[in-house]
Amino acid sequence: MTNISSFLVGRGCRFVALMLIALLASASASAGIYKLTVDPVQIDTGGFTRTGIGYNGKTPGPVLRFAEGEEVTIEVTNNLNESTSIHWHGLVLPFEQDGVPGISYPGIAPGETFTYRFPIKQSGTYWFHSHSGFQEPDGAYGAIVIEPQQREPFRYDREYVVQLTDTHPHAGHRVFRNLKMMPDYYNRKQRTARDFFRDVQEQGLAATLADRSAWGDMRMMPTDIEDVQGFTGLINGKGPEQNWTGLFSPGERVRLRIINSSAMTYFDVRIPGLEMLVVQADGNNVQPVKVDELRIAVAETYDVIVRPTEERAYTIFAESMGRSGYARGTLAPRQGMRGEMPERRQAGLLTMADMGMSHEGMDHAAMGHAMPAP
């Protein structure tokens, strides 16, 4: 009888324990409550300062860390004197929680608090930003890291968010106004009379005039790789001379969650002396591939793993596609170190082929241009 009693007690304790575990798991799955304020902030690039917009008093905003499978509640209070919004870039969620004013909801009026609620159905690296006016290029952005339910197919020892952006001395509305007034207002690499005479010497007058005419018809020029120049690149809100630093111990595998939160800049990212193993793109696992450099477009994310083995500083160097600016940070075994500055590269020029206007080498024989007989 004692044995049966002990057995039942044991089974009962196990049942209670399992129920408690289930309840705790259920609680943790719906316990994600976050609070954000949208605030005026000062942006300091190390080269200039200006007024901008941030979250919880800073830009970029805090890194929001979610867990796949949880239900999150995010309370957003607008401390601006204008309407705002937050869009959860790349997240799969109900449309009314997507944060696009005029489509999914009216936006968040000054002084109001809006509560977002949605399930987390994925994992990986993403970001959030305002979808109102020019608030995002003025600093209203932040990172999202979602931990997966299942073990990831790669290993690492520590991780850092590397959030890239471009910031301009002019506020977003002023940049827009100037571009409407003059499309090449911010093009600092316009062709000159000297370029014209050099091209005449090399290509002849007729070819040079034809080239200028073709570009003029498109209201463009070969230096239009970037619409706006004069940006300063930032890593996690730090300018090139402010030296954002991520620490490592030699031999560690370091995961870098690279996010391009720029208004318009495509960055070419490299870490001289280190090979990057790309393991995720836009939050999705990919077949790992080793690269020395990668180009990250606006709003994209790449997760890479690097393994520094020497006790020295390595430079994270993100050059704009048009070579008009760059972001710079450091991986180092201790604070205060700086990696060597890599050589700046010259920008290329656009050609008619880049604009889809070159038809050389195409076979037009089967394109049906023959006119029917009358």
C-alpha positions, 0 to 999 in steps of 0.5 A, a space after each residue: 500500500 505504501 508503494 502505491 501511495 508513493 507512486 501516486 504522490 510521485 505521479 501527482 508531483 510530476 503532473 503539478 511540475 509539468 503544469 507549472 512549466 506549461 504555465 510559465 512557458 505560456 506566461 513568457 510567451 505573452 510577457 513581452 511588454 515594451 515602452 517607447 517614447 518618440 522624442 526630439 533629440 540632438 544628433 552629434 556626428 562628431 563633425 556637426 550637430 543638429 536637432 533630430 528625432 529619436 526613441 527613449 531620448 536617443 537615436 538610434 532607439 533601443 534594441 528591441 529583443 523579442 523571442 519567436 512565438 511570444 506576443 508583444 505589446 509595445 506602448 508608444 507615446 508621442 512627445 513630438 509636436 507632430 504626428 508620428 508612427 512606427 513601422 516594424 520593417 520586415 515583420 510578418 504581422 496583422 496589417 493594422 499593426 504595420 504602422 503606416 499612416 493612412 493605410 493601416 491606421 491614422 498615426 499617433 497624434 502629439 501627446 497620444 499613446 498607441 499600443 501595438 500588439 502582435 505575435 512574433 512569427 519569425 526570428 532574425 535581424 530587423 529594424 523599426 522606423 517612423 513612416 511619417 514625413 521625414 522622421 526616419 532620416 531625421 533619426 527615428 529608427 532602431 534595431 530589432 533582434 528576434 531569438 529563434 525557437 530552434 537552435 540556429 545552424 551556426 555558432 558564435 561567441 558574442 554578437 553586436 548590432 551594427 546599425 548603419 545610417 546616413 545623416 545630413 546637416 540639413 533636415 529631411 524636409 529641407 533636403 526634399 525642398 532643395 531637390 524639388 527646386 534643383 535635382 542636382 542640388 547636392 551633386 558635388 561631382 558635376 562635370 566641368 568645362 575641363 571634363 568637356 575638353 578632355 572628352 573632346 580630346 579623347 573621343 572627338 567633338 561629335 561623340 562628346 556632344 552626342 554623349 552630353 545630349 543623351 545625358 541632357 535628355 535624361 536630365 542626368 549625368 554620369 556622376 549621378 550614382 547618388 542623388 544626395 551627397 554630403 552625408 556622414 555615415 554613422 554606426 550605432 549613432 557614432 560618426 567616423 571619429 567617434 569610434 564605435 567599438 565592439 570588444 572581442 577576445 582573440 579567437 572568438 566568433 563574433 556575430 555582426 547584425 548589420 542593418 542599413 537604416 539609411 535614407 538613401 545610401 548603399 554601403 560597401 562594407 569590409 573589415 580589412 584583415 577579416 573574412 566575413 561569413 554571411 549566415 543570414 540575409 533579411 532575417 533568413 538563414 542562408 547557405 553560409 558564404 565567405 566574402 571580403 566585402 558586401 554591398 548592403 542596400 537601404 533597409 537590408 540586413 545581413 548577419 555575418 560572423 568574423 573570427 579575429 585571431 590577433 590582439 589588434 584593432 580591426 576597422 569596420 569600414 562602410 563606404 558609400 556606393 558613390 564614395 562620397 562618405 563612409 561610416 567607420 567603427 572598430 572591433 578591438 580587444 580593448 577600448 581606446 584602440 583604432 584600426 587602420 584607415 583603409 584607402 579610400 576608393 574613387 567612384 565610378 561613372 555611370 554609362 549608357 549601359 547602366 541606364 539601359 540605353 546601350 543595345 550593343 551586342 543584341 541580336 535583333 534578327 528575331 524581333 519582328 521588325 519587318 513591316 507587312 507588305 501593303 
